[in-house]
């Protein structure tokens, strides 16, 4: 079973709000003027159709995607395929839904590549985009600007780097990535800022926490004042189908587990955080309450397995 089938079969669907276009019709009553998106080389085939990663240069059928040839991802059954921004724009849009107070999700429709969501965190001192998706359009930019724009982008791990350079250019904001994953950056940007260490404090109490595990630089984002504490995890800590447990794996599509040492490091970084809610990267990946107990229960289950 490939990654996309695995994810599709293991998650619940969710009801999202589709922003109708074009932007100048939908936002005609808004004080924010519709924007004109500018994408570098929109006709160039530089986006991997399997993982959604955009590359700095055009690709041919003989080129491979290092993200997909790594054992944490896969090359599709039909082989390596490249597409362009313009091709994606022909029949895709972005759905936006409010998940809880000051937290939104964004997802490409119909599904493209891995199919992950990004999360827009609203905060008094500036909004943050957590994780990224491989598409951006004018109405999404305009809508986000009605919510205060984006002050920074931070991404859990390389599978979601996707179109990050274009998102950062559109909102003129930095992209914070952990330096342990710098080798996976495929599209250079002047907005990139690498950080190191165990955590990156942002503002209003928010911070990005380095856990490692899935990737050396994998992170989660802690929102202490969103509800009783909210954790955005990508698939660094993956919400299981029963939504009572969490999974931590080296490779999800190829079912490669993490070693005990990695589980212990994830635990050491997440356990001190206060949270009651977890949002993962895919539809249905929500533990609305009791998330801290689910995390502890899951870590204990892993450690018991390793102890035999």
C-alpha positions in Angstrom: 0.0 0.0 0.0 1.5 3.4 -0.9 1.5 6.5 1.2 -1.6 8.1 -0.3 -3.7 4.9 0.0 -2.5 4.4 3.5 -3.5 7.9 4.6 -6.8 7.8 2.7 -7.8 4.5 4.3 -6.8 5.5 7.8 -8.4 8.9 8.2 -11.8 10.4 8.6 -13.2 13.0 6.2 -14.0 16.5 7.3 -16.3 19.3 6.2 -14.4 22.3 4.9 -15.3 25.7 3.7 -14.5 26.2 0.0 -13.6 29.8 -0.9 -15.4 30.6 -4.1 -13.6 32.5 -6.8 -12.6 34.7 -8.4 -11.2 36.7 -5.5 -12.4 40.1 -6.7 -16.0 38.8 -6.5 -15.7 37.1 -3.2 -13.9 39.9 -1.4 -15.7 42.8 -3.1 -17.0 44.1 0.3 -13.6 43.7 2.1 -11.2 46.5 2.9 -8.4 44.3 1.7 -7.8 44.7 -2.0 -7.5 41.5 -4.1 -3.9 40.7 -5.0 -2.2 39.6 -8.1 -0.1 36.5 -7.5 3.4 36.3 -9.1 4.9 32.8 -9.3 8.4 32.2 -10.6 8.4 30.2 -13.9 4.8 29.0 -13.5 5.0 26.9 -16.7 8.2 25.1 -15.6 7.9 21.5 -14.7 9.6 21.7 -11.3 7.0 20.3 -8.9 7.1 16.6 -8.0 3.6 15.2 -8.6 4.0 12.5 -5.9 5.2 14.6 -2.9 4.5 18.2 -4.1 8.0 19.5 -3.5 8.9 22.4 -5.7 12.5 22.5 -7.1 14.5 25.6 -8.1 15.0 24.4 -11.6 13.0 22.6 -14.3 13.0 18.8 -14.4 12.8 16.1 -17.1 11.5 12.6 -17.1 15.0 11.3 -16.3 15.3 13.4 -13.1 14.4 11.9 -9.7 13.1 13.5 -6.6 15.4 12.9 -3.6 12.4 13.3 -1.3 10.6 10.4 -2.9 13.5 8.1 -3.4 14.2 8.4 0.4 12.7 5.4 2.3 10.4 7.8 4.2 8.5 8.4 1.0 8.1 6.5 -2.3 8.1 6.9 -6.1 4.6 6.5 -7.5 3.7 3.3 -9.3 3.7 5.1 -12.7 7.3 6.4 -12.1 8.6 9.9 -11.5 6.4 12.6 -12.8 6.8 16.4 -12.8 4.2 19.1 -13.1 4.1 22.9 -13.1 2.3 25.5 -11.0 0.2 26.4 -14.1 -1.0 22.8 -14.5 -2.0 22.5 -10.9 -3.8 25.9 -11.1 -6.1 24.6 -14.0 -8.3 22.5 -11.7 -7.3 23.0 -8.1 -8.3 25.4 -5.4 -7.8 25.8 -1.6 -10.4 25.0 1.0 -10.2 26.8 4.3 -12.0 25.9 7.5 -12.0 27.3 11.0 -11.1 24.5 13.5 -11.2 26.4 16.8 -10.8 29.9 17.9 -7.9 31.5 16.0 -7.0 28.3 14.2 -7.7 27.5 10.5 -6.8 24.7 8.2 -6.0 25.0 4.5 -6.1 22.1 2.0 -5.8 21.7 -1.8 -8.9 20.3 -3.5 -9.1 17.9 -5.2 -6.3 16.1 -3.4 -2.8 16.6 -4.8 0.5 14.9 -4.0 0.6 13.8 -0.3 -2.6 15.7 0.5 -1.5 17.3 3.8 -3.1 20.4 5.4 -1.5 23.6 6.5 -2.6 25.4 9.6 -3.0 29.2 10.0 -2.6 30.3 13.6 -4.0 33.7 14.4 -2.3 35.6 17.2 -2.3 39.1 18.5 1.3 39.9 17.6 1.2 38.1 14.2 -0.1 35.1 12.4 1.9 31.9 11.7 1.5 29.4 8.9 2.3 25.9 10.2 3.4 23.5 7.5 2.8 24.3 3.8 0.9 23.0 0.8 2.1 22.9 -2.8 -0.3 25.5 -4.2 -1.3 29.1 -3.6 -3.9 31.3 -5.4 -4.9 34.9 -5.3 -8.2 34.4 -3.3 -6.3 32.6 -0.6 -3.8 35.4 -0.3 -6.5 38.0 -0.2 -8.5 36.0 2.4 -5.5 35.5 4.7 -4.8 39.2 4.5 -8.3 39.9 5.8 -7.2 37.8 8.8 -4.0 39.8 9.3 -1.6 38.1 6.9 1.3 35.9 7.8 4.2 37.0 10.0 6.1 33.7 9.7 6.0 30.2 8.2 7.4 27.2 10.1 7.3 23.7 8.9 7.4 20.4 10.7 9.6 18.4 8.2 10.7 18.2 4.6 7.7 16.4 3.2 5.8 19.7 3.7 8.3 22.2 2.3 6.3 22.1 -0.9 5.7 25.6 -2.2 7.1 27.4 0.8 9.3 29.8 -1.1 6.3 31.2 -3.1 4.2 31.4 0.1 6.9 33.4 1.8 7.3 35.7 -1.1 3.6 36.4 -1.3 3.5 37.4 2.4 7.0 38.7 2.6 7.7 36.7 5.7 10.5 34.4 7.0 10.4 30.6 6.8 11.8 29.0 9.9 13.3 25.5 9.3 15.4 23.4 11.7 19.0 23.3 10.5 19.2 19.5 10.8 17.0 19.2 7.8 18.8 21.8 5.6 20.0 19.1 3.2 16.3 18.6 2.1 15.7 22.2 0.9 15.2 22.0 -2.8 14.0 25.6 -3.6 16.3 28.4 -2.2 14.7 31.5 -0.9 16.0 34.7 0.7 13.2 34.2 3.2 14.7 31.0 4.6 16.0 31.2 8.2 17.5 28.1 9.7 17.4 27.6 13.5 19.0 25.1 15.8 18.6 23.8 19.3 15.6 22.3 21.1 13.1 25.1 20.6 12.3 28.3 18.7 10.3 30.9 20.8 8.0 32.9 18.6 5.6 35.4 20.3 2.4 35.4 22.4 3.8 32.3 24.2 3.9 30.2 21.0 7.0 28.2 20.2 8.3 25.5 17.8 9.8 22.5 19.5 12.4 20.2 18.0 11.6 16.6 18.6 13.5 14.7 15.9 12.2 11.2 15.1 10.5 11.1 11.7 13.3 13.4 10.4 16.4 14.6 12.3 14.9 18.1 12.3 11.2 17.2 12.9 9.3 19.7 15.0 5.9 20.4 16.6 4.3 23.7 17.4 2.9 24.6 20.8 0.0 27.1 21.2 -0.4 27.5 25.0 -3.3 30.0 24.8 -5.4 28.2 22.1 -8.0 26.5 24.2 -6.4 24.6 27.1 -3.2 24.3 25.0 -3.0 23.0 21.4 -0.2 21.0 19.7 0.2 21.1 15.9 2.2 18.0 15.0 2.2 17.4 11.2 3.1 13.7 11.3 5.9 14.1 13.7 3.4 12.7 16.2 0.7 11.1 14.0 -2.9 10.9 15.2 -4.1 7.3 14.9 -7.4 6.2 13.4 -9.0 5.6 16.8 -8.0 9.1 17.9 -7.0 7.7 21.3 -3.5 7.0 20.4 -0.5 8.6 18.6 2.1 7.0 16.3 5.7 8.0 15.9 7.5 6.3 13.0 10.5 6.8 10.9 8.5 6.0 7.7 4.8 5.9 7.6 4.1 4.7 4.0 6.8 2.0 4.3 5.9 1.2 8.0 9.4 1.6 9.4 9.3 2.1 13.2 11.5 4.5 15.2 14.1 3.1 17.6 13.6 3.4 21.3 16.1 6.2 21.6 14.1 8.4 19.2 10.8 7.7 21.0 12.5 8.8 24.3 13.7 12.0 22.7 10.2 12.9 21.3 8.8 12.2 24.8 11.4 14.3 26.5 10.6 17.3 24.3 6.8 17.0 24.3 6.0 15.8 27.8 6.8 19.2 29.4 4.3 21.0 27.2 0.8 21.7 28.4 -1.8 20.8 25.8 -5.3 19.2 25.7 -5.8 19.3 21.9 -3.7 17.9 18.9 -4.2 18.7 15.3 -2.4 16.5 12.8 -1.6 16.9 9.1 -4.6 15.1 7.5 -8.4 15.0 7.6 -9.8 13.6 10.7 -6.5 13.9 12.7 -7.9 15.7 15.7 -7.9 14.8 19.3 -10.2 17.6 20.7 -9.6 16.8 24.3 -7.5 14.5 26.4 -4.5 14.8 23.9 -1.9 14.8 26.6 -3.2 11.6 28.1 -3.3 10.0 24.6 0.4 11.0 24.1 1.5 9.5 27.5 -0.5 6.4 26.8 1.1 6.0 23.4 4.6 6.6 24.6 4.2 4.1 27.4 2.9 1.5 24.9 5.9 2.0 22.7 8.4 1.7 25.6 6.7 -1.5 26.9 7.1 -3.0 23.4 10.8 -2.2 23.4 11.2 -3.6 26.9 9.7 -6.9 25.7 
